[in-house]
Amino acid sequence: MTEVDAELIEHMSNPKNYGTIDGADAIGIGENPENGEKVIIHLRVTEQDGESFIDDIKFQAMGCMTTVVAGSVITQEAKGITFSIGEQLIAVTLSMLENVPSEEAACSEMVALSLKAAMDTYTHKQSDPDFGTVTYKIENSCVVEPSVENREQK
């Protein structure tokens, strides 16, 4: 087993940062409009020298195991970073998914967009404390399209 395989199994068996944060500074939602799956990210944010830092992060997922693993991995990477680095993490994650089949990219996209939604919610709440929660919908589809061969056999 490779080190990457071992790490993925660890995230699958013992997801990191799963749960909620009481009194979170912001919540964001990533949603799959096709099947109703959702990822909710809770943030505790600290401000230092004009920068917003992700002090703590938790996620909840109503989705498949791939979604839970992606949530665990991405939230581990996001903990302790600034929002500007968080934006880079989201951009890199989404760009890595461009060459992945849509049905495989959907789960990670949903987690990345929920992180973006949480950060955007926090930013909006700075000027409007009554601002609600941002929700972003994924573009990738997790529905596997039948191959041409399978459609011709029916």
Secondary structure in CASP SS format (residue, H / E / C, confidence):
PFRMAT SS
TARGET T0000
AUTHOR 0000-0000-0000
METHOD secondary structure of the structure
MODEL  1
M C 1.00
T C 1.00
E H 1.00
V H 1.00
D H 1.00
A H 1.00
E H 1.00
L H 1.00
I H 1.00
E H 1.00
H H 1.00
M H 1.00
S H 1.00
N C 1.00
P C 1.00
K C 1.00
N C 1.00
Y E 1.00
G C 1.00
T C 1.00
I C 1.00
D C 1.00
G C 1.00
A C 1.00
D C 1.00
A E 1.00
I E 1.00
G E 1.00
I E 1.00
G E 1.00
E E 1.00
N C 1.00
P C 1.00
E C 1.00
N C 1.00
G C 1.00
E C 1.00
K E 1.00
V E 1.00
I E 1.00
I E 1.00
H E 1.00
L E 1.00
R E 1.00
V E 1.00
T E 1.00
E E 1.00
Q E 1.00
D C 1.00
G C 1.00
E E 1.00
S E 1.00
F E 1.00
I E 1.00
D E 1.00
D E 1.00
I E 1.00
K E 1.00
F E 1.00
Q E 1.00
A E 1.00
M E 1.00
G C 1.00
C C 1.00
M H 1.00
T H 1.00
T H 1.00
V H 1.00
V H 1.00
A H 1.00
G H 1.00
S H 1.00
V H 1.00
I H 1.00
T H 1.00
Q H 1.00
E H 1.00
A H 1.00
K C 1.00
G C 1.00
I C 1.00
T E 1.00
F H 1.00
S H 1.00
I H 1.00
G H 1.00
E H 1.00
Q H 1.00
L H 1.00
I H 1.00
A H 1.00
V H 1.00
T H 1.00
L H 1.00
S H 1.00
M H 1.00
L H 1.00
E H 1.00
N H 1.00
V C 1.00
P C 1.00
S H 1.00
E H 1.00
E H 1.00
A H 1.00
A H 1.00
C H 1.00
S H 1.00
E H 1.00
M H 1.00
V H 1.00
A H 1.00
L H 1.00
S H 1.00
L H 1.00
K H 1.00
A H 1.00
A H 1.00
M H 1.00
D H 1.00
T H 1.00
Y H 1.00
T H 1.00
H H 1.00
K H 1.00
Q H 1.00
S H 1.00
D C 1.00
P C 1.00
D C 1.00
F C 1.00
G C 1.00
T C 1.00
V E 1.00
T E 1.00
Y E 1.00
K E 1.00
I C 1.00
E C 1.00
N C 1.00
S C 1.00
C C 1.00
V C 1.00
V C 1.00
E C 1.00
P C 1.00
S C 1.00
V H 1.00
E H 1.00
N H 1.00
R H 1.00
E H 1.00
Q H 1.00
K C 1.00
END
